[in-house]
Every structure is written in structure tokens, then in C-alpha cells.
Amino acid sequence: MRADLHAHSSASDGTRRPAEVISRAAAAGLDVIALTDHDTVAGVAEAAMALAPGLTLIGGMELSCRRDGHSVHLLGYLFDPAYPELAAATSAIRASRVDRARAMVARLADLGAGVTWEQVRAIAGDGVIGRPHIARAMVDAGVVGSIDEAFTPEWIGPGGRAHVRRYALDPAEAIALLHAAGGVAVVAHPLAVTRGWRVPEELISELARAGLDGVEVAHPDHDAAERTQLSIIARRLGLVETGGSDDHGQLTGDRIGCETTARDDLDRLLQRASGASVIGR
């Protein structure tokens, strides 16, 4: 069995519609795909409608959190999206994303970059807006030559000239909300240095005491040594080890299915959830 528990669609900052994510998951030979858009489950309904026999969909999202000024992302699965407190928190995060994006576009204008809010909004469409949309607008405007070049201190990378922080939950609070909604929580890509900060083992241990269910071990930005380190941490703390492609469509080379979660680990994760069921045909 092949289960990719981390994928994005155009409902947030991926480039593929949810239905296309599903078709590509099937083409990649997956048995299970989790749609984990940033701070929203807006793409799950479309993805469910596109399911083919033999492919199972897990509803989820990548929840924005922050601790001590650093970004920490949690992958939430199988929660009730209508749970009031969780719905209110994600609504506030999405609103903050818009405010932040507007402020970043304004800073880019002050720096002489030819990017407008209308361009960014057109790229994002009806999806939850994020920095990748701004980066794509910068490429289109000829400000930078690549998406990666936009995510530097020169521009919109952490601490960059046009970077703006946004509202995010404390990860322990987010875990409590996901559990209250019947879901489970996994810390995403904790050692991916490309994210600007590695989640320290001490924080993973603290979050485990707060109820964290798992750690994303298999991720494209984790090398062999980092995977071994995370696996040791997970076993010590009794956490589920997950894997996912973190696919964003064309932005990441359409890599869906390149990393997967073992069946035993998936079963352990599903057994902990009660807020929603997997979707299959």
C-alpha cells in the first residue's frame, strides 16, 4: 500500500485543481492520498467527487503555527471542519494571510518591484493566498528569475526586505483544537532547513506531551541522516512516523507519491481519529 499524506492543491498554494491532484495520485499508483491545503479544507469536496475506485482520500490541512517567532506547521487529519473553535481559528488565519499579502505587495512596491495586488489575487484565484502566489507574480513581472530567488532575504524570505509576519496559532493550542475536533496532529517537515528553521527535539518532545500524534519523517527536504534522527525521536516519544510528498504541482515538479507512509503507521494514525472518516469509492 502506498499512502502520500501531504499534498496541496489550488485551494491554497498548489498549482493543480483538487480533481487533478486526485487524477495524478491515481496515475502515481497511490492507494491513499491526503489533501492538506494550508489552513483550509475547501478542496476536499472537489477531490472527493473526482475519486476513482481503489483510491482513498483523507481530508486534512496544513495548519499554520508559530513558536518563539518561528514557523511550525502541523498536518491535521480527519477532524470535523465545522467544529466551531477550529473553524474560527482557521478563518482568522486566512484573513491574516490576505492582510499579510497586501502588506508584502506594498513593501515590494516601495522597493520598486512591479507587482500589484491584482496580479497576486489573479494568480491565487479562489485559493487561500500565500507567499508562493506573490513569488509567482514576481517571476511574471521579471523582478526575479525563479520562485527560489523570491524566497530570499533580498525579497520575501524570512527576515527579508518585503517579508511580513502573520497571525498563527501556538502549536500546542493547535493540537488541542485538532483533538477537540476529533482529528490527529503531525508536525510537518520538522528538519527541513529550506523552511528557514529546524524544529528542535525539545519542542517535539513538548508537543508530544501536549498530545502530538506523529512526525513527518519521509519528506523530500529530509536527507537520510535527518530521517534516521526523526525516526529515533518518534520511537522514543511513541509518535507515528509519516511520509508525504508535500506536492505543490508545478511549483515542486509534480512529485506526488515520491514519499509515502507505511501501512502500519497509517493504521495507527487512523485509529486515533474520530472526527471524520476516510473517503473512498
Buried (B, 14 or more C-beta within 10 A) or exposed (E): EBBBBBBBBBBBBBBBBBBBBBBBBBEBEBBBBBBBBBBBBBBBEBBBEBBEEEBBBBBBBBBBBBBEEBBBBBBBBBBBBEBEEBBEBBEBBBEBBBEBBBBBBBBBBEEEBEBBBEBBBEBBEEBBBBBBBBBBBBBBBEBBEEBEBBBBEEBBBBEBBBBBEBBBBBBBEBBBBBBBBBBBBBBBBBBBEEBEBBBBBEBBBBBBEBBBBBBBBBBBEBEEEBBEBBBEBBEEBEBBBBBBBBBBBEBBEBBBBBBBBBEEBBEBBBEBBBBBEBBBE
